[in-house]
């Protein structure tokens, strides 16, 4: 017998279905790995009504106001030169799905943060970047910062160390201690970390080409303090791809460089469970002049390349992915930066889950350190940099960072003085303790402007993914100069905007003091530092067992020529007090050095 309903019930059902179809709009989403139904947040009829009302507003209220009070510019743009609309409404995010695109804090896709309570539960790590001159000088700065409330160390190394040279090498002449601390041997590392509780303090090290060697020195120095590798917490930057793309502090060609990075990921996965073996860095990409979208896209695709190499090595993604970390720039454009962080978490979560099939939710998390934009600081009116840094730091916090470094007001002139670095640290502490922004999670989530920007940056990043894949992947794109060209074009456009005064920099091309005199104190290092460093290095070479050093270096050479993980052999050479330059020279001999092809 057929099922029948009364006319009244039928009418009610029809009305109910009609209402439901207008309130919840379904659309099928196709991604490379999944088919799923999405539930939009907004009613299509309401969106049409909003568009109509906005058009009416533009023709009446707005038009009348503009006739009397014109806007300051014809076009408003972000730091990345993206045009900003006058007004944002739900019509700018018509397809936003709360569950799929935003979710809840601590849950996939992590747009709203990687922790359920974010900064209500635990403040970000306040990790001031420090390093200059001799190890003794930087050790004293570390202790001072810890006394002032810093909660993590961040080591800056000088240029010879970054390039794998000992302090007394001819190539290092004139560069000792100028952009960071000089570390030429295990003895320097022991002095640098003297009386610092390495089992209680996490340490970040900004080192890339010789990262495995410097990391080995850190691990061995900790062993000499009686601290096991599995007790150590911290991060090695170790991001060689962004060196080829932006910073240019590479030594070896891309293939052996990637092998060394993969060696550290494998070694750390098995031996240092609390250590982030790589900090995939967009910071230097942005400092080179990229846009926010380029910073995001190039950083994430570099991260995906490291994941591929580790998986190809035979590592299970859920064993190593939870220890990957990221490092982003916090630039001037407040809302663009917040949107960038939110888009980054969403893209990474989806790639880890859908592309690589990671099962552990911790593998989906993007944990990030942030640093305020050094390139935004001015030597003119340097006190203004305090304000810039505060705005940038606030954007990083509202963007959901887990760790933060604030630049000092004097960094366009020199390495930070003690007074300047204290102000930079206090900036973070005031944001944490006085501003109220840590009281709720993702307070700008749901803003039509923020969500629209987040979507826009995500779309731009994914478009870059497709272009890089068409070239053949990250390494071919580096060889062909794709990344370098995109960044150069963005940097050139930005500078032209400043030169034409389409963009203002306070104190530089607007509100300028013609007779300005800089009166801030500048850091002074020990004038005898280089001499003392060379004397210590000579003493290390004379007192060690040089036969043992030669043996360990020979064993490292054989390992580099083969396919074994190089980390155990580097550790043995470090324990024998082989110097940074000696170990790096073995790798130069086996791997050769890299020269970038000129791109015209």
N, C-alpha and C positions, 0 to 999 in steps of 0.2 A: 504494500500500500504506500503510495507516495506521501511524503511529508508535506503538510500544509500549514500555513500560518494565517492568522487573521489579517485583514488589510491594515488594521491599526499597528500591529506588531511589525508588519513588513515596512510600513512608513517609518517607524522608529528606527529600524535597522538601517534603512537607507540613509536617514539623517545622520545616524551615528557614524557610519562608514565615511560619509562625506566630510564630517567634521574631522575625523581621525586623519583622513588623507590630506587635509589642509594643514593640520597642526604638525604632523610628522611626515616629512617628505623622504621617501626612500629612493636611493640611487645605488646602482651596482658599481663598485669600485674594482678595477682590475689593476693589480700590481704583478710584478714578475713571478711572485711566489704564492699569491693568495687571491681567492675570490671571496668577497664578503659584502654583505649589505651594510650600508651606512645610514645612520639616522641623523638628519640635519637638525640644527638647533632652531632654525627660524621658519616660520610659516611663509609660504610663497606669496600669499595674498597680502600679508603684512609687509613683506619686502617691497612689493609693488606700491603699496600705500606710502611707505617711507620714501621711495624714489620720487613719487608724485609730489609729496610734501616738500622734499628737498628742492625739486625743480621750481616749485611755487615760491619757496623761500628765496632762492637765488634770483628770481625775477622781481621780487617785491622787496622784502626786508633788506636783503644783502645789496641789491642793486641801488637802492636808495641810499644806504649807508656808504657804499663805495663812491657814489657821486660826490659826497661831502668829505669823506675821509678815505682817500685811496690807500691801498696797502703799501707797505714799505718797499716791496720788490715785485717785479713781474713774476718771478719764479722763486720758490723756496726749495732748497735742496739739502740732502743729508751730507755728512762728511764724505760719503761715497759718491756724491754727485747724483743721487737718485731724487727725482722730484717728489715733493710731499704735497698731497692734496690739501685743500683748504679745510675740509671737514671729513670725518670718517663716521660712518653709520653701519648698522647691521648689513646694509646692501653691499658693503665692501668685503664682507666675509660670508657670503650667502651659503656656501657649502661647508661651513665649519661644523664638524661633528665633535661634540664634547668628548665622548668616550674614546673615539679613534684618534683625534688630533690633540686633545689636551689631557684628559684623564685626571687622576688625582695624584698629589705629591707622593713620590716613592713607588709609583706604579707605572707600568708601561702606558704610553711611550715616553714618560718622564719629562714632558714639556714643562711641567710645573715644578720640577725639582727631583733630584735623585733620592732625597731623604723624606720620610713622611712628615717630620717636624721641621726640617731645614734648620734655620738659625734659631728657632725657638728652643731646639734641643741642644745644639752645639754650635758655637760660633765658628766661622771659618778660621783656618790656620793663618795666623799673622806671621808671614815669612819674609822678612826684609832681606833683599839681595845685598850681599856684602863681600868685599874682597879687594885688597890692595897691598902692594909692597911685599914685605916678608910675611911668612906664616905667623910669626909672633905678633905682628901688628893686626892682622886679621883675627887672630885668636882673641886678642883683647877687645876688638869690636864685637865679636860674637858674644862674649861674656857680658859686655855692656848692654847689648840689645836684649839678651835673655833677662837681665836684671830689670829692664824697662817694660817687660811684659810681652816680648816677642815669644811666639809659641813654636817656632820651627826655624831651623837654619837654612840659608840659601847661599851657596858658595859661587862667587864669581872668580874665574881664573883669568890670568893675564894672557896676552896673545901668544907668546911662545908656548905656553902650556896648551892652549887651544889647538895649536898647530903641531904639537908633538915634539917640540924642541926643548932641550935643557936650557937653563938660564944663561949658561956661558957659551952657547952655540953661536957661531958667527951670524946666523940668520936671525938671532934674537937680540942683536945689539940695539940698544936704545929703547927696548920695549918692556924691560923688566917692571913688573908690578903696576903698570899704568892703567890697565882696564880690569884688573883683578889680582888675585894672589898668585905668586909663583910657586908651582909645585913641580919639582924635578925628580924627586925620589920619595921613597917611603919615609925617610927621615923628615922631610918637609911636612908630609901628611901627619906624622906623629905630633909634630910641634903644633900644627894647625888645630888639631883636635884635643890638645892637652887639657885635662881637667874638665872636659865636657862629657856629660853622661849620655853616651850614644845609645844606650838601651832605653832612654827616656825621652830623647829629643829626636824628631824626624829631621832628616837632612835632604835638601834638594841640591843637585849639582848641575850647573849649566856647562856641560861638556859634551862634545859630539864625536868628532873623528877619533880621538884617543879615549873615548868614554870607557871602554872595557879596561884600559890600563889604570885610569884614575879611580874607577870603581873598585878594582882589585886592591889598590893602595888603601882605599877607605876600609874595605873589608878586613884586610890584614892589620891595619892600625887598630881596628876594633878588637880583633883577636888578641893583640898584644895588651889590650885593656881587660882581657878576660871576658869579652862579650862575643857570644856565638853569632854566626851569620843569621840564624833564624830569629834572633832578637832585634835585628836592625830594621828600622823603618825609614823610608825616604824614597827619593826619586832621582834617577839619572836621566838627564834630558835625552841624550843618545838618539837624537832624531837627525839622521844624516840626509834624508831626502830634502828637508827644508834648507839644508846647507847648499845643496846643488841648486835649489830653486831661488834662494834669497840671500842668505847670509854669507855664503862663499867660503866658509872655513872648512873646506874638505881637504883630504889628503889623498885617499885612495880612490880608484874608479868606483862607479856605482855598484857593480856586482860584488866585489870583495867587501865593500863597505856594508852592503846589506847582509852579507854573511856574518860579519862581526856583530851587527845588531841582533841578528837571529841567535847567535851564540849566547849573547847576554840574556835574551828572553828565555832561552832554554835553560841556562844555568840558574837564573833567578827563580824560574818556575819550580825547579827541583831543590834549591838550597836556601832561597831567601823569600819565604812565603809572604812577608809583609812589605816587600820592596817593589816599587813601581819601576820596572826595568826600562821603561821608555816614557817620555813625556812628549807626546806628538804635538808639535809646536806651530801655532799660527802666528805667534807673537812677532817673530822676525819677518815673516811674510808681510804682515801689516806695516811693520817699521820700514820695510823696503818700498812701501807706497801703494800696496794693494787696497782694494775696496773691502768692505766688511764681507760681502758675498764671496769675493775671491779668497779672503782669509779663511772663511768657513769651508768653502769647497776644496781648496788645495790641502788644507789640514786634514780634513776627513778622508780624502782619497789617498793621502799618504798613509793614514792610519789603516785603511783597508788593505793597502799594499803590504804593510808589516804583518797584518793578520794572515794574508795569503802565504807569505814566506814562512811564517811559523807553522801554519797548517801543513805546508809542503814538507817541512822538516819532520813532520810526524807528531807534532804536539796536538793534543785535544784542545779545541777552542775554549772549552769551559775550564781548562786548567790554567790558561794564561790570560785570557781576555779580562778577567776581573782585576788584574793588576796593571792594565793599560791605563794611562792617564793622559790628560790633554792640558795645553797651555795656550791661553788666548790673550789677546790684547784687549784692554779696556780703553777705548778711544773717546773722542770728544762728544760725539753725537749720542746723547743720553738714551733716547728711545731705540735708535738703531742698534746700539750695543746690547741692550736688554733683549731685543728680538733675536739677535744673532745667537746668544747663549741658548735661548729656548729652542730655536730651530736646530741647533747643533745636537742637543740631546735627543730630539725626535728622530732626526735622520740616523744618528748612530744606533739608537735602539732598534730601529726598523732594519738596518743593514745587518746588525748582529743576529737578530732573530730570524729574519726572512731570507737573507742572502746566504749567511753562513750557518744557519741552523743551530745557533747556540741555545742550549736548554736552560742553563742557569740564569735566573734573572739578574744576577750580579754581572754577568757578561754583557748585558744590555745597557748597563749604566755608563754614562759618560761623566767621569769625575774630572774636574778641571781646576787648574791653578790659573790665576789671572794676574796680569801686571798692567799698571797704568801706562799710557802711551809715552814712551821716551821721545818719540819723534814730534810730539805735540808741544814739548817744552821749549821755551824761548830763552835765549841769553839776554834779550832785552827785557827789562822790568822783571827779573827772575822771581820776585815775590808773588807775581801773578800766578806762578806755577802751583802754588799751594791751592788756589781755587780750582785750577784745572784738575789737579790730582784728586781733590775731594769729589768733584762731579764724576770723574771717571771711576773712582773707587765705589761710589754709590751705585753706579750703573752695574758694576760687576756683582755687587752684593744683591741688588734687586734681580739680576740675571741668574742668581743661584750658584755663585762660585763656592768651591770648598776651600780655597786657599787664595791668599791675596798678597801681592807686593805693591806698595805705593812708592812711586819715585819721589826723590827729594827735589826741593826747589832749585838746587844748584847744579843739577846734573847736565844742563846744557853747557856748563862751564868746566866742570871737573867731577871727580868722584865725590860722593857725598861727605860733607863734614859731619861731625857728631851732632851738632845742633840741628842741621838740616834733616838728618835721618830720624832724629827724635820727633820732629814735627810731622814727618811722613808717617811714622808709627802712630803718633797721637791722632792723626786723621782717621785711621782705621778704628782706633779705640773710641773716638767720639761718635763715629757712625754706629758702632756696636752698642754703646752704652747710653747715648743721649738722643739719637735721631728718631727712635721708634720704628724704624723700618724692619727691624728683626722680629717684630711682634706678631706678624702674620706671614703666611707663605704666599709667594708669587702675588703680591698685592695688585700688580697691574694686569694680571691675567683676566681676560674677558674684555679688556679695553679694545674697542673697535680698531683703534690705531695700532696698538701693539700686536693684536692678532693678525691684522692685515700685513704689517711689516714682517712678522714671523713667517707667514705664508709666502710672502714675496721673496724673502731671503732664501727660504728653503727651495723655492722654484728655481731661483738663479743658481743655487749650488748644484741642484740635480741636473740642470742644463749643462753646467761645466763637467759633471760626471760623464755625461753622454759624449761631449766633445773630446774629452781625454780618452775615453774608450775607443772612439773612432780613430784616434791617432795610433792606438795600439797599447795604451796603458801608461803608467806613471814614468817608467824609465825611458821609453821612447819619447814621451812628451818632454822630458828633461833634455835629452840629447838633441831634440829638434828646437829647443828654446821656446816652447809654447808658454810655459809658466812665466819665464823671464820676460817674454814679450808682453803678456797681459799685464803684469805688474808694472813694467816700464810705461806702458800706455796710460795706466791709471795714475801713476805718480806724476807723469808729465801733465796730464789734464788738471790735476789738483794744483800743481804749481802755477800753471797758466791762470787758473781761477784766482789765485792769490795776487799774481802780478797784475792782472787786469782789474783787481779789486772787485771781482764778483764774489769773492770770499774774504772775510775780514779775520785777521789775527790780531787780537788786542795787544798793543805795544809794539807790533811789528809793522803793520800797514794801516793801523787806525789807533787813535789816542796815543800818538808817539811823543816821547820826550826828546827834543832835539839835543839837549845838553845832558843827557843821562849819564850818571856815574854809578857804577856798580859798587856797592858797599858791603856786600855779604862776605863772610869769612870763607876762605878756600882751604880745603884739606891739604895738609903738609905731611909728606911721608919722610921716613928716616933717610937722610941724604947718604948715609953709609950703607943703606940696605942692599944694594947690588953687590958691593964688596963682601958683605957678610954672607950673602947667599952663595956667592962663588966659593968662598972659603969653606962653607958647610958642604958644598957639593964635592969639592976636592978631597975633603976629609972622608966623606962616604966612600969615594972611589979608592982611597988609600987603605982604609981599614977593613973593607969587606973582603971576602974570599973570592978573588977575581977568577980563579979556576972554576969555582962553583957557578959564578955568574955566566962565564962562557959556556959551561955545560947546559945551563937552563935556557940560555938564548938559542943554542943549537937545537934543543928539544922543541922550543917554540917555532923555530924555522921549519922543522919537519912537520909540525902540526899545521902550520899555515899552508904548506905545500900539499897537504892531504885534505881530508874532509872532517877530521875530528873537531870537536868543540875546542876553541882556543883558550877559553877562560881558565881551565886548570893550569895550563902551561904559563899563562900570563901571571897567575897567582904565584906560581913557583918562582918565576923570575923576579917578581916584586919582593918576595920574602928574602931572596938573596941580595936585595938592594941594587938590582939592575935599575938604571935610571929610565925616566920616561923617554928620553931621546934614543937610548940604546934599544929599547923594546920597539919603539916606533920605526927605527931604522931597519930592523929585521922585517917588519911588515912592508916597508917601502921596497925593500929588496925583493920580496916575494910577490907582492901585489902590484908594484909600480905606483906611480903617482898620476893624478888626473889633471888634465888641462881642459878647461871649458872651450868648446868650439865657439868661435866668434859668430854672433848672429847679426846679420845686416838687414 
